[in-house]
Amino acid sequence: MTKEAIISAIDTKIAGSDPEIWRIGITNDPEAEERYWSGTLMKKTFFWVHWQADSLADARFIASHYVLWKGMKNKQEVTSLKESPVFVYLF
């Protein structure tokens, strides 16, 4: 998906809520990432959603936008992310 489409989807998902209650991140394996958050870190991922980004640069832009400008929570990015496939996740 384009970064504009993902941003639009995120804005729709969080509409009417405080962005600071959401977590956003990027990963190459969204299923493993969700298991990590729910199993290892014991976080509630009921509202988990993810989108495949067109590029790693787009995914980084999207996550940074919501962390820096909207106040969303984020886990420090893994530097070994591969270019493709890359996903933006939100919960």
C-alpha positions in Angstrom: 0.0 0.0 0.0 1.1 3.5 -0.5 2.1 5.6 2.5 -0.9 7.9 1.8 -3.3 4.9 1.9 -1.8 3.5 5.1 -1.9 7.0 6.8 -5.6 7.3 5.8 -6.3 3.8 7.2 -4.6 4.6 10.4 -6.4 7.9 10.8 -9.7 6.1 10.2 -8.8 3.4 12.8 -7.8 5.8 15.5 -10.5 8.4 14.8 -12.1 9.8 18.0 -9.4 8.3 20.2 -6.3 9.6 21.8 -3.3 8.7 19.6 -1.2 8.3 22.7 -3.0 5.1 23.7 -1.9 3.4 20.4 1.4 1.6 19.6 2.9 1.7 16.1 5.8 0.0 14.6 7.4 -1.7 11.6 8.4 -5.3 11.0 9.1 -7.9 8.3 6.9 -10.5 10.1 3.7 -9.1 11.6 2.5 -12.4 12.9 5.7 -13.0 14.9 5.6 -9.4 16.1 2.1 -9.7 17.4 3.0 -12.9 19.2 6.0 -11.1 20.7 3.8 -8.2 22.0 1.0 -10.4 23.3 3.0 -13.4 24.6 6.4 -12.1 25.6 5.4 -8.6 26.7 1.9 -9.5 27.8 0.3 -6.5 26.0 -3.3 -6.6 24.8 -3.3 -6.8 21.0 -7.1 -7.0 20.5 -7.1 -4.2 18.0 -4.0 -5.3 16.1 -3.9 -4.4 12.4 -1.1 -4.2 9.9 -0.5 -3.1 6.3 2.2 -3.9 3.8 4.1 -0.8 2.9 5.5 -0.1 -0.5 9.0 0.4 0.9 11.0 0.4 4.1 11.5 4.2 3.7 7.7 4.6 3.6 7.2 2.4 6.6 9.8 4.4 8.6 8.2 7.7 7.5 4.7 6.5 8.7 5.9 5.3 12.1 7.9 8.4 12.7 5.0 10.7 11.7 2.8 9.1 14.3 5.4 8.9 17.0 6.8 12.4 16.6 3.7 14.3 15.7 0.8 12.4 17.2 2.5 11.0 20.4 2.0 7.3 19.7 4.1 4.7 21.5 6.8 2.8 19.6 9.3 0.1 20.2 12.9 0.9 19.2 13.2 -0.2 15.6 15.3 -3.2 14.7 18.1 -2.1 12.4 18.2 -5.4 10.6 14.8 -4.9 8.9 14.7 -6.1 5.3 13.5 -3.9 2.5 10.7 -6.2 1.5 8.2 -7.2 2.6 7.8 -4.6 5.3 4.7 -3.9 7.3 3.4 -1.1 9.5 1.5 -2.4 12.5 -0.8 -0.7 15.0 -2.5 -1.7 18.1 
